[in-house]
Amino acid sequence: MEQTKPQGVKDLTVGPLFSKILFFSLPLIATALLQRCFNIADTMMVGRWGGETAEECEIALAAVGSCGSLSYLIVNFFLGLSAGAGVLVAHAMGAKKYEDVEKVTHTAILVSLVAGLFSTIVGVLSTRILLQWTGVAPEVLDEAVPYMRAVFFGITGTLIYNYAAACLRSAGDSARPLAFLTISGFVNVALNFVSVVLLGLGALGVGISTAISNWVAAILVVIYMARLEGPLHLSFSRLRPDKQKLGGMLKIGLPSGIQGIFFSVSNVMVQAGVNSFPVSTVAGNTAAATLGDIIYCTQNALYHAALAFVGQHAGAGKYRRMVKSFWYCVLIVVSVGVLSGVGIYLFGEPLLSLFAPGNEEAISAGMERLAVMALPYFLCGMQEVGSGTLRALGKSTTAMVIGFFGVCVIRIIWIYTVFRAIHTPVILYLTYPISWLFLVIAVYVFCFVEMRRYKRRLDAGVITPIE
């Protein structure tokens, strides 16, 4: 039964399309940039004031960088499930089935809470073993273990925020998640200044600050949704799983989560390869990876845009606007990717010097990574839009299988053949653009096939690809 549009809902299926996608994407890009800027501030502080000597600062910086791939490995599976919630909300919004939105929202928040507590327990208990498995250098390990354990205590907050943000974005609201993340980011920077600069806690201080700020974002979004009226209203008394919606979330989100694990495993393997080089190379890689994350997060913002716009139009049965949504997202992601990639590469040395001032070896190592990865990063963005489109069409398993071959298979083969034969950082980094190119070709072929299949289903009277 259709209802009038309630509070917090934005219909993305009417009005000028390109401007809607652009203005929807800008808060997402701003969110990503702010988040990375705050992370950069973290890394800069630990790189400059993480110890009493330059060597101690370098070790603290390497400790923070050595843990990134591991933390993503732990949480990416559960974050992938949030894509399932986002697609279900988008479809229900497009079809104006607001009761379904309410059921998905409460199921998603409950799943995020349970998954977060599970991740924290497993992560804290196995931190040292996992870090040793990734090849963290012995001189870095004692600094990395307490940092990683502190980060794990904030994972539940991370998941709650991301699941709630996925529901809000798919309902057309990309501004509120930006506001909440901005506040938590400033809290993070302030706490880092106190814990790292004033108290001298080094990497541990960064971990504690990160955990607290993640909980700040989660608390803010929960308070907002609890006060919101309409289908996005969060009622603690209604936090129970809806079996049908949970099944739909798993159908879409489980392959997404598994794909996230594929990406994380490949990144852990690459990080293990980086860890085989001197500490200065690890530190330079950490700084360059932080800059690269700026590009990636602007690209990933268009993944969420594709998920919301393609999803709502699929739910509404508007094929032509759905296809236009896809191509507009591609145009924006390529433009942003090229501009940000070229800009970061051109200003690479002064930017890297912010993380490792005076450390010429680390800066040189960082520039090697930027030279290989920054310029073709738009390929990663194109792949993100394609994956978001497939998931919005209900083809999450297809995206997962493509991701498995494009990421795990290609990167593992590269690492154990070419990189083993030519053991240099540049050869290791080349695995990224090569796998991106494969993913773009494969994902886009399937996007075209699935959009045409959707049209045939639409013409036959089937309105949405998910039954």
C-alpha positions in Angstrom: 0.0 0.0 0.0 1.4 3.4 -1.0 1.8 6.2 1.5 2.5 9.9 1.2 6.2 10.6 1.4 7.3 10.6 5.1 10.0 12.4 7.0 13.6 11.6 5.9 12.7 10.2 2.5 13.9 11.6 -0.8 12.5 10.3 -4.0 15.5 10.0 -6.4 13.4 8.8 -9.3 11.9 12.2 -10.3 13.4 15.5 -11.3 16.7 16.4 -13.1 18.9 13.3 -12.9 22.5 14.5 -13.3 22.2 17.3 -10.9 20.5 15.0 -8.3 23.3 12.5 -8.6 25.9 15.2 -8.4 24.5 16.9 -5.3 23.8 13.5 -3.7 27.4 12.5 -4.4 29.0 15.7 -3.1 28.2 15.0 0.6 29.5 11.4 0.1 32.7 12.7 -1.4 33.0 15.3 1.3 32.4 12.6 3.9 35.1 10.5 2.4 37.6 13.4 2.2 36.9 14.5 5.7 37.3 11.0 7.1 40.6 10.6 5.3 41.8 14.1 6.3 41.2 13.1 9.9 43.0 9.9 9.3 45.9 11.8 7.8 46.0 14.0 10.9 46.2 10.9 12.9 49.1 9.5 10.8 50.9 12.9 10.8 50.7 13.2 14.6 52.0 9.7 15.2 54.7 10.2 12.5 55.9 13.4 14.1 55.2 12.9 17.8 54.8 9.2 18.1 58.1 8.8 20.0 61.0 10.7 21.5 63.3 10.0 18.6 63.0 9.9 14.8 63.4 6.1 15.0 60.6 5.7 17.5 58.3 7.9 15.4 59.1 5.8 12.3 58.2 2.6 14.3 55.0 4.1 15.5 54.0 5.1 12.0 54.9 1.7 10.7 52.8 0.1 13.5 49.7 2.0 12.5 50.2 1.3 8.8 50.9 -2.4 9.3 47.5 -2.9 10.9 45.3 -1.3 8.3 44.7 -4.4 6.1 44.1 -6.6 9.1 41.4 -4.4 10.6 39.7 -4.3 7.2 39.9 -8.1 7.0 38.0 -8.4 10.3 35.2 -5.9 9.6 34.8 -6.0 5.8 32.7 -9.1 5.8 30.1 -7.5 8.1 30.3 -4.2 6.3 29.4 -6.0 3.2 26.1 -7.0 4.7 25.2 -3.3 5.0 25.1 -3.2 1.1 22.3 -5.7 1.4 20.4 -3.4 3.7 21.1 -0.4 1.4 19.7 -2.2 -1.7 16.6 -3.4 0.1 15.9 0.1 1.4 16.5 1.6 -2.1 14.1 -0.9 -3.8 11.5 -0.3 -1.1 11.8 3.5 -1.5 11.5 3.3 -5.2 8.4 1.2 -4.9 7.1 3.4 -2.0 6.8 0.4 0.3 7.7 2.3 3.5 6.7 -0.5 5.9 9.4 -2.7 4.3 11.9 0.2 4.9 11.1 0.1 8.6 11.6 -3.6 8.8 15.0 -3.5 7.0 16.2 -0.6 9.2 15.6 -2.4 12.5 17.0 -5.7 11.2 20.1 -3.9 9.9 20.9 -2.1 13.2 20.5 -5.3 15.2 22.8 -7.2 12.8 25.4 -4.4 13.1 25.3 -4.6 16.9 25.7 -8.4 17.0 28.4 -8.5 14.3 30.3 -5.7 16.0 30.5 -7.4 19.4 31.6 -10.6 17.7 34.3 -8.8 15.8 35.6 -7.1 18.9 35.9 -10.3 20.9 37.6 -12.3 18.2 39.9 -9.4 17.3 41.1 -8.6 20.8 41.8 -12.2 21.6 43.7 -12.9 18.4 45.5 -9.6 17.7 49.1 -10.7 18.3 48.7 -14.0 16.3 47.0 -12.2 13.4 49.7 -9.5 13.3 52.5 -12.1 13.3 50.6 -13.9 10.5 50.8 -10.7 8.3 54.5 -10.5 8.9 54.7 -7.4 11.1 58.4 -6.8 11.9 59.4 -7.7 15.5 60.5 -4.2 16.3 57.1 -2.9 15.3 54.9 -5.7 16.9 55.0 -4.4 20.5 53.7 -1.0 19.3 51.1 -2.5 16.8 49.4 -5.0 19.2 48.0 -2.4 21.7 47.0 -0.1 18.9 45.1 -2.8 17.1 43.3 -4.0 20.3 42.2 -0.4 21.0 40.8 -0.2 17.4 38.9 -3.4 17.9 37.0 -1.8 20.8 35.6 0.7 18.3 34.5 -1.7 15.6 30.9 -2.1 17.0 30.5 1.7 16.7 31.9 1.5 13.2 29.4 -1.1 12.1 26.4 0.6 13.7 27.3 3.9 12.0 27.8 2.3 8.6 24.6 0.2 8.6 22.6 3.2 9.7 24.3 5.4 7.1 23.6 2.8 4.4 19.9 3.0 5.2 19.9 6.8 5.2 21.8 7.1 1.9 19.5 4.6 0.2 16.6 6.7 1.3 18.2 9.7 -0.4 19.8 11.3 2.6 23.6 11.7 2.1 24.0 14.8 4.2 23.2 13.5 7.7 26.0 10.8 7.6 28.4 13.6 6.6 27.4 15.8 9.6 27.8 13.0 12.1 31.1 11.8 10.7 32.4 15.4 10.7 31.7 15.8 14.4 33.3 12.4 15.2 36.3 13.4 13.1 37.0 16.5 15.0 36.6 14.5 18.2 39.2 12.1 16.9 41.7 14.8 16.0 41.3 16.5 19.4 41.8 13.2 21.3 44.8 12.4 19.1 46.4 15.7 20.1 45.9 14.9 23.8 46.9 11.2 23.7 49.8 11.4 21.2 51.2 14.9 21.6 50.5 15.6 25.2 50.4 12.2 26.8 52.9 10.5 24.5 51.0 7.3 24.0 52.2 6.9 20.5 50.3 4.4 18.3 48.1 3.3 21.3 46.9 6.9 21.6 45.8 6.8 18.0 43.9 3.5 18.5 42.1 4.8 21.6 41.1 8.0 19.8 39.9 6.1 16.8 37.7 3.8 18.9 36.1 6.7 20.8 35.4 8.7 17.7 33.8 5.7 16.0 31.4 5.4 19.0 30.6 9.1 18.8 29.4 8.7 15.1 27.4 5.7 16.1 25.7 7.4 19.0 24.9 10.5 16.9 23.3 8.6 14.1 21.3 6.4 16.5 19.9 9.5 18.4 18.9 11.1 15.1 17.1 8.0 13.8 15.4 7.5 17.2 14.0 11.1 16.9 13.1 10.7 13.2 9.5 10.1 12.2 8.5 7.7 9.4 10.0 4.4 8.2 13.6 5.3 9.2 12.5 5.9 12.8 14.6 3.7 15.1 12.7 2.2 18.1 14.8 0.1 20.5 11.7 -1.9 21.4 11.4 -3.1 17.8 15.0 -4.2 17.4 14.3 -7.7 16.3 15.2 -9.5 13.0 12.6 -9.8 10.3 13.3 -13.2 8.7 12.3 -12.2 5.2 14.4 -9.0 5.3 17.3 -10.7 6.9 17.2 -13.3 4.1 17.2 -10.5 1.6 20.1 -8.7 3.3 22.1 -12.0 3.3 21.3 -12.7 -0.3 22.8 -9.4 -1.4 25.1 -8.6 1.5 26.7 -12.0 2.0 28.4 -12.0 -1.4 29.4 -8.4 -0.8 30.9 -9.3 2.5 32.8 -12.3 1.0 34.1 -10.0 -1.7 35.2 -7.6 1.0 37.2 -10.5 2.5 38.7 -11.2 -0.9 39.9 -7.6 -1.2 41.2 -7.7 2.4 43.0 -11.0 2.0 44.7 -9.7 -1.1 45.6 -6.5 0.7 47.0 -8.4 3.7 49.2 -10.4 1.2 50.4 -7.2 -0.4 51.0 -5.7 3.1 53.0 -8.8 4.0 55.1 -8.2 0.9 55.6 -4.6 1.9 56.6 -5.8 5.4 59.5 -7.8 3.8 61.2 -4.5 3.0 63.0 -2.2 5.4 61.0 -0.2 8.0 61.6 3.1 6.0 59.8 1.4 3.0 56.9 0.3 5.3 56.6 3.8 6.7 56.7 5.4 3.2 54.1 2.9 2.0 51.9 3.8 5.0 52.0 7.5 4.1 51.4 6.9 0.4 48.6 4.5 1.2 46.9 7.1 3.3 47.1 9.6 0.4 45.8 6.9 -1.9 42.9 6.3 0.4 41.8 9.8 -0.3 41.4 8.9 -4.0 39.7 5.6 -3.2 37.1 7.1 -0.8 36.0 9.7 -3.3 35.7 6.8 -5.8 33.8 4.6 -3.3 31.3 7.5 -2.8 30.0 6.9 -6.3 29.5 3.2 -5.4 27.0 4.3 -2.8 25.5 6.8 -5.3 25.0 4.0 -7.9 23.6 1.7 -5.2 21.0 4.3 -4.3 20.0 5.7 -7.7 20.1 2.4 -9.7 18.3 0.7 -6.7 15.5 3.2 -6.4 14.9 3.3 -10.2 14.9 -0.5 -10.3 12.3 -0.5 -7.5 10.3 2.1 -9.4 10.6 0.3 -12.7 12.1 3.3 -14.5 14.6 1.6 -16.9 15.8 4.6 -19.0 16.6 6.7 -15.9 18.3 3.7 -14.3 20.7 3.4 -17.2 21.3 7.1 -17.2 22.0 6.9 -13.5 24.7 4.3 -14.2 26.4 6.4 -16.9 26.3 9.6 -14.9 27.9 7.9 -12.0 30.7 6.6 -14.4 31.2 10.1 -15.7 31.5 11.6 -12.2 33.8 8.9 -10.8 36.2 9.1 -13.8 36.4 12.9 -13.5 37.0 12.8 -9.8 39.5 10.0 -10.0 41.6 11.6 -12.7 41.7 15.0 -11.0 42.5 13.6 -7.5 45.0 11.1 -8.8 47.0 13.6 -10.9 46.8 16.2 -8.1 48.1 13.9 -5.4 50.9 12.6 -7.6 52.1 16.1 -8.6 52.2 17.2 -4.9 53.3 13.8 -3.7 56.6 14.8 -2.1 55.5 17.7 0.0 52.4 15.7 1.1 54.5 12.7 2.0 56.9 15.0 3.9 54.0 15.9 6.3 54.0 12.3 7.5 57.8 11.6 7.6 59.5 15.0 7.8 63.2 14.7 6.8 63.0 11.0 6.1 64.1 11.0 2.5 64.1 7.2 2.3 60.4 7.0 3.4 59.4 9.8 1.0 61.1 8.1 -1.9 59.4 4.8 -1.1 56.1 6.6 -0.9 56.6 8.2 -4.3 57.2 4.8 -5.8 53.7 3.7 -4.7 52.1 6.9 -5.9 53.7 6.7 -9.3 52.2 3.2 -9.9 48.8 3.6 -8.3 47.7 7.3 -8.2 47.3 8.0 -11.9 45.2 4.9 -12.9 43.1 5.0 -9.7 40.0 6.0 -11.7 39.9 2.4 -12.9 39.2 1.4 -9.3 36.3 3.9 -9.3 34.8 2.6 -12.5 34.9 -0.9 -10.9 33.2 0.5 -7.8 30.3 2.0 -9.8 29.9 -1.3 -11.8 29.8 -3.4 -8.6 27.3 -1.0 -7.0 25.1 -1.3 -10.1 25.2 -5.1 -10.1 24.2 -5.1 -6.5 21.4 -2.7 -7.0 20.1 -5.1 -9.7 20.2 -7.9 -7.2 23.3 -9.5 -8.7 25.6 -9.4 -5.8 26.9 -13.0 -6.3 28.0 -12.0 -9.8 29.9 -9.1 -8.5 31.5 -11.4 -5.9 32.7 -14.0 -8.4 34.2 -11.3 -10.6 35.9 -9.7 -7.6 37.3 -13.1 -6.6 39.0 -13.6 -9.9 40.0 -10.0 -10.4 41.4 -9.5 -6.9 42.4 -12.8 -5.3 43.4 -14.9 -8.3 45.2 -12.2 -10.3 47.0 -10.7 -7.3 48.0 -14.0 -5.7 49.4 -15.2 -9.0 51.3 -11.9 -9.5 52.7 -12.0 -6.0 53.8 -15.6 -6.1 55.3 -15.4 -9.7 56.4 -12.0 -10.9 57.0 -10.4 -7.5 58.8 -13.4 -6.2 61.1 -13.2 -9.3 61.5 -9.4 -9.2 61.4 -8.5 -5.5 60.9 -4.7 -5.6 58.1 -2.5 -4.3 57.2 -1.2 -7.8 56.6 -4.7 -9.0 54.4 -5.4 -6.0 52.3 -2.3 -6.5 51.7 -3.1 -10.2 49.3 -5.8 -9.1 46.7 -3.1 -8.3 46.2 -1.4 -11.7 46.4 -4.7 -13.5 43.6 -6.2 -11.4 41.6 -3.0 -11.7 41.7 -3.2 -15.5 40.4 -6.7 -15.4 37.6 -5.9 -13.0 36.4 -2.9 -15.1 36.2 -5.0 -18.3 34.5 -8.0 -16.6 32.1 -5.9 -14.4 30.9 -3.7 -17.2 30.2 -6.6 -19.5 27.9 -8.1 -16.9 26.3 -4.7 -16.1 25.2 -4.3 -19.7 23.9 -7.9 -19.7 22.0 -7.5 -16.4 20.4 -4.2 -17.4 19.1 -5.6 -20.6 17.8 -8.6 -18.6 16.1 -6.3 -16.2 14.3 -4.5 -19.1 13.0 -7.9 -20.4 11.7 -8.7 -16.9 10.2 -5.2 -16.7 8.5 -5.7 -20.1 7.2 -9.0 -18.9 5.6 -7.4 -15.8 8.2 -8.1 -13.2 9.0 -4.7 -11.7 12.0 -5.4 -9.4 14.8 -7.9 -9.9 14.4 -9.1 -6.3 11.3 -11.0 -5.5 
